[in-house]
Amino acid sequence: MDNFLLMVGDENSYLPGKTWSKYDVEVLDDKMICQSKKDSSVKVEIPYTDFVTAEFGIGSGNLWLQCRLKRDQLVFCSPRKSWKSDAGKKLIEKIDSATKISAMKEYNHYTGKLFFFYMFK
């Protein structure tokens, strides 16, 4: 299975690094394992049970998932190809099963055929 590419939207207590830090995410059934692309020794497990709320939003031409987890917020984006990948779809499914993701229409717009139209609305 392919991995999901996650880019951090702001500093948080889950994933070290500044805005735009990149992580390869292995999407498992019970957790996501995030490994820093810059420093492979940084590996963080985040169980889906930590997710309290999640909401999609589009900004600056990117699709963002804004999440509140048990001990902090986690905001991230990913390239369109990664959102549409099997790993991306599975990640969305797993987070959605832990806490209903709101604004799924934004995901559907971003990954749909007319996504250029929605990027500049």
JOPE-V313333 format. One line per field, one symbol per residue. psi: psi as a letter, one per 30 degrees, with the letter a starting at -180 (. if undefined). A space follows every 10 residues. Layout:
BEGIN
psi=???
END
This chain:
BEGIN
psi=kllkjkkkfl klgejlllkg kkkkkkjlff lkjkkkfejf fjkkkjkfff kelkkklkkh glkkjjkkle glljklllle eeefleeeee eeeeeefekk klhfeeeeee flegeeeffg .
END
